[in-house]
């Protein structure tokens, strides 16, 4: 069951569209999928504004549409012992991991009329995360031919999206804030072997609460996507 959301909406301005931000706490992955599907339907029908869901998931490995099964390094018995679920999902990309201490963002946005470009959308999400890392004194960057954000040789943010008919987005990004990185040993993250993974807390040497990361990220999301709103 999805926890009650702390919701709030600000009226849009002539140059910005309304954004509803919902901080959901910890949400099981299956419930998160159902929530996205319903909000996509509502957005397409004009029954809800653009929305940004912010949450954490219990331990789960997800398989994108470009996944290779060999990138899941542990079997069902070991997953059960570690309490890790496994889901095939409709987002793009390969295998990834979600778990406690990781900020997951699911933007449900109508990209019409002027942002109907998936490549631009991915780069914009990366830019939001790069600017967020900058709030913690970290220099995030991109890698040629890859999607996500790195600090040095460590990947701190993964991105996997879906853009459905009508240019409505779902799925989104995962930023390692204070994630237990040992769980990434159960997969080849995004099928990439050349780089490791990192977290904001590990990079700056202190525990960073999820809410602090959210508060650092939201102004950049609003600025990049031209949306105004609150939670």
Order of alpha helices (4+ residues) and beta strands (2+ residues): beta-alpha-beta-beta-alpha-beta-beta-beta-alpha-beta-beta-beta-beta-alpha-alpha-beta
